Structure formats: C-alpha cells, structure tokens
Amino acid sequence: MLLRNLNSTLLLCESAEPGKNYIIKQKSGNPIRWRPNVLQRISNEQLISGRLTDVFTRQKRAYLSDPNPSKAMRIDRLNTLEHIVLTHEQAIIEALSADFGHRSKHESAMLDIVSTLGAVRHLRKNLGSWMKPRKMGTPLALQPAKSYVQAQPLGVVGVITPWNFPVYLSFAGIATALAAGNRCMLKPSELTPRTSALMAQLLEDAFGEELVAVIEGDASVAKAFSALAFDHLMFTGSTTVGKIVAKAAAENLTPLTLELGGKSPLILAPSGDMVQAATCAAHGKMINAGQICVSPDYALVPAGKRDEFVDAVTKAASSQYPSVLNNPDVTCVINARQMARLQDLIEDARAKGAEIVQVNPAGETFDAQSPKLPLTMVLNPTPDMRVMQEEIFGSILPVVTYDTLAHAVQHVQNNERPLALYVFVNDAEEKHNVLENTVSGGVTVNDAMWHVLNDNMPFGGVGASGMGAYHGQTGFDSMSKLKPILEQAKLNAVPLLRAPYGATFEGLLKMLKKIV
C-alpha cells in the first residue's frame, strides 16, 4: 500500500512499480513528482556513503549563506508545517493506521495531529519574545557596561524519532529546530514506513532538502545518521539505543537531547482517590496500546487496597473498552515482534509465580496471532521478573504493594530514575513526601501523562530516562546558542586594571574584594 498525492489530498494507492518516479497532475495542472519510497530498494551502503553526507553538506552550506533567518521567515516555516498537518490530516491518519495494522483514528487525531498543532502554534506565538536579547545583570565592578544574552541558530540539527508517535515527535522536533533558525535532518523509524514516506514527501516538497530532509532507512542508517557532525542531535527512543546514539555523537562532541523511557510509576497514596487512579491507569495502559514512553509502567498501591484497586482497574478498562479485538478505539501492537515480547513478559511472570489478571469484558479469544492485547495485570510481581526490570511499553500493568508511603518512595529511589511519575494523593504532607523525595523527568499529580502536553514546561528525562529537555522555550534554547554579550561603555574603569600595576591598582583590588 503506497501513498499518492492527488489534488492536494494524499490517498492510499494499491499498486506502483518500485524504483520509478511518477509525475501526477493535479486538477490545477501543476505536476507533482511522486516516488514510492516504501517500495524503493536503495541499499543502506549507497544511502550511507552518498545521500547522508551530500544532504548534510548542502544544509551546512545553506546555513552558512543565511545563518540567522528573520522572525518573519521562521514564522512562515512554522505556518508551512501547520498547513501540512491541516491539509493532509486524513492521509496522515490513514498512513498511521496502515503502519500499526490498525490505529484508533481518534487517538491519532489527538496524539499526533492536535499535539503537533499545539507545539507548532506555541512556538509561533512566543517566537518573537524568545528571539529578543535577554537583559542580564552586570556586576558593579564591570559597570557601566551592559550585559545580555542573544539566542543564535546553531546550524544543522538532527532529529531521530521512534514509531509510537511518528508524526508528533518528528514535527515537534522539526518545528523547534526551525523556530530556532536551524536547518533540520529527520531520521524517522523504519517500523512505520508508510508514515515515514509520507512525511518525506510532504516535508521535502514543502521545504526542499536544504532546509528539511527526511532520511529513511534501518538501524544501520540511524547509526550513520547519528555519527554526522550535527550542531545538535535530538533522539527519542529506548535507553539502550540512546546509549549507542550518545557514543556516536561523542566522536564529534555533538550536544544531545536524549528523550528515553524507563519504568514510570503510578503511586496510589493512602489518601489518594482509588477510582481516579484506576481510571487513569487503565487509560494510560490502553491508549495507543500502552506504547507510550510516559505510560504508567507499574502501580504502587497500599497492601490492604490491592484487590480493590485491581477491581477498580478492571471496571475502568471494561467501561473504556467494552471489547478489544474488533473495537476501533483499540490500537494494535505495532508488529508481531513487539507482541511476542509482551507475551514473553507475561509468561515469564506467570512462570515465576505471578497471578495474571486479563481484562476481557467481551470474553474474546486471544492467541499468538492476535494483533491486540487486552489490559493484563500482573499481581505479586517479584524483582527477578522481566516486567519489573524492563520498560514494558504495552498494555501490561504490574501491581506492586507497599506497607507505608515511605516504602513506596524508597522503591522508586532504589531503581533507575523514571521519565515520569504519577501520584494520586489528597493529603498535603503525603504529596510533599513523594515530590520531595523522588527524582523523575516530570510529574503529574492526580492524573497521568498530561504534563507532556504543556509546552510552557520543559519535557525531559533524568539519568537513565534522558538527558536535556525540550518543548516550548526550553527546546528553542537547547537548539540555539545563548550567546552572552557584554558591551563596554566608553567611560569605564577597566584601564585602571591593566599593567603596569602600582598603588592605584592595589587600591582598586582592595575595593573589589569587598564589592564583588
């Protein structure tokens, strides 16, 4: 199944010959060159040795010819991104669903379309103020000089994105790079080939490769991509791959933003609302089939409330998803390999003594070939089980019990620092205890995951869950050089600090020791 541009609407096309270019006429008569990227068989060796270096060199040259685009030009580029998403929304949703086997159109609209529009519009709205010089204080010893910081484009930014939200994560990264005045090369996931091919066509047709280029290919291409001497590299994906990217980038001392994952806990505090926590847990584990880096990975609940929590999650999941297999609201697991991994996690836990509770309100039959996974809770998990060692990234929820809230906090702190933490709490002291004594990339109190969509706040991990942050001004700043500038006044005392030194210098030195 391929993607075709016809009369400004991208449609799915069933047949095309690989390796050919197609000229398609719109009703307006304007030709569009379409290449079926999904079927093209360009060898990785050819791509690595040729196109990667060529595109990077051309983008670097283009940056040097125009190193600081105007505010108007940057806004125009953001407007173009917005136009792409609005004009081709249906084609994007169809491509996403085709890549997943089935993806809820409502989830795609909310999590890839609306999220992208929100990110682009936030950047556009605030761009002018972020570009202005930022006045800084000047020490008394250096006055009457004035000090300020000026945001300056870095040059060529690389963006590597995963398959779970391929449009949002790609477009948000590109939008941030363009807002900061940079040029951008995108390496999307090979696991969503139709969506990647669509993005390549739309972005390169709109911008040209010297401004925005999309590099399709497998892991070997991603490795070569991350080894380019980018001025900044942003990677979103697993911790394991993040380490590989960081090693490759280190050869060029390329600054990094690593958005990774980990085991994000959902804590039900003793004072927390049981139904609210269970509802959010069910939603976080079933939306996008739980294939979200900030999905609640496991739940920490008071020992005496475990069974009540399990019942509440079961009711919430059954209410939100009364059936699974043929329910259009339920997204498929991305591929058979990921499904097998999830099933192995469940079987490993079962073999090691866990109780497995599957939420299957319609009594459907699931087998190894089923593309969807019902919400599955793992009770009595132990540290040696894989579900407690690996990021789950699916609709499996281990339920861990604790005796006191201090024990729950200790459990979080004894493990790698998570990308997100969710606490359901109504007591101020309990909330303070959790927030002050845990370290995580971000927190949502009495809900789950929604802190990610607030572009006024930075989003990023800590430790094993990431390095650096982006979204909004934080992303703009990370993809800019915040250049400190001191402008000296004509009349100043600096000449008195130069050699030859004598009594005047010693007097000034004595005074400086008091005022600095």
Secondary structure, 3 states (H helix, E strand, C coil): CEEEEECCEEEEECCCCCCCCEEEECCCCCEEEECCCCCCCCCHHHHHHHHHHHHHHHHHHHHHHCCCCCHHHHHHHHHHHHHHHHHCHHHHHHHHHHHHCCCCHHHHHHHHHHHHHHHHHHHHHHHHHHHCCEEECCCHHHCCCEEEEEEEECCEEEEECCCCCHHHHHHHHHHHHHHCCCEEEEECCCCCHHHHHHHHHHHHHHHCCCCEEECCCCHHHHHHHHCCCCCEEEEECCHHHHHHHHHHHHCCCCCEEEECCCCCEEEECCCCCHHHHHHHHHHHHHHHHHCCCCCCCEEEEEHHHHHHHHHHHHHHHHHHCCCCCCCCCCCCCCCHHHHHHHHHHHHHHHHCCCEEEECCCCCCCCCCCCCCCCCEEEECCCCCCHHHCCCCCCCEEEEEEECCHHHHHHHHHCCCCCCEEEEECCCHHHHHHHHHHCCCCEEEECCCCHHHHCCCCCECCCHHHEECCECHHHHHHHCEEEEEEEECCCCCCHHHHCCCCCHHHHHHHHHHHHHC
